[in-house]
Amino acid sequence: MENHPDRNIRLDLDRHIADNIYTCAENGDILGAIDCLDLEIEIEPDSAYLYAERANFRQRMGDIQG
């Protein structure tokens, strides 16, 4: 299966967003990082990458159900 160029651009943007969110988390603001992810997911609801990142942060907080 060949990668579509637009898909590659979207993945790069997702990684950039994740970098910003991880910076927030590294500063100790895990809830802020999750809030940012929630906003990004509203904009890009089909981004599995963003959902996975949000799940990782919730797990770090011990919020397995979330």
Secondary structure, DSSP 8 states (H G I E B T S, - for coil): ----HHHHHHHHHHHHHHHHHHHHHHTT-HHHHHHHHHHHHHH-TT-HHHHHHHHHHHHHTT-S--
